[in-house]
Amino acid sequence: MNKKILIIGGAGYIGCVLTSYFLDKKYSVTSLDNLIYRNKHVLEEFKKNQNFNFVFGDLRNKILINELME
């Protein structure tokens, strides 16, 4: 079974630490962030990992959150 996790605010400091941790544990990680602080460069190292997926979006978008939770 492939373990999956959704990290809200994945481009932030804590989000990046959590992403790194879960990728090391072989989770499939989806990172959601609206990049309000224009810090997308921090995600570059994760994009090389096939278990990483970035979604540009906002937590307040209920439709998007529901799609990601499925």
DABEL-V957627 format. One record per residue. N is the residue number from 1. RES is the residue in one letter. SS is DSSP state (H for helix, E for strand, - for the rest). Layout:
N,RES,SS
N,RES,SS
This chain:
1,M,-
2,N,-
3,K,-
4,K,E
5,I,E
6,L,E
7,I,E
8,I,E
9,G,-
10,G,-
11,A,-
12,G,-
13,Y,H
14,I,H
15,G,H
16,C,H
17,V,H
18,L,H
19,T,H
20,S,H
21,Y,H
22,F,H
23,L,H
24,D,H
25,K,-
26,K,-
27,Y,-
28,S,E
29,V,E
30,T,E
31,S,E
32,L,E
33,D,E
34,N,-
35,L,-
36,I,-
37,Y,-
38,R,-
39,N,-
40,K,H
41,H,H
42,V,H
43,L,H
44,E,H
45,E,H
46,F,H
47,K,H
48,K,-
49,N,-
50,Q,-
51,N,-
52,F,E
53,N,E
54,F,E
55,V,E
56,F,E
57,G,-
58,D,-
59,L,-
60,R,-
61,N,-
62,K,H
63,I,H
64,L,H
65,I,H
66,N,H
67,E,H
68,L,H
69,M,H
70,E,-
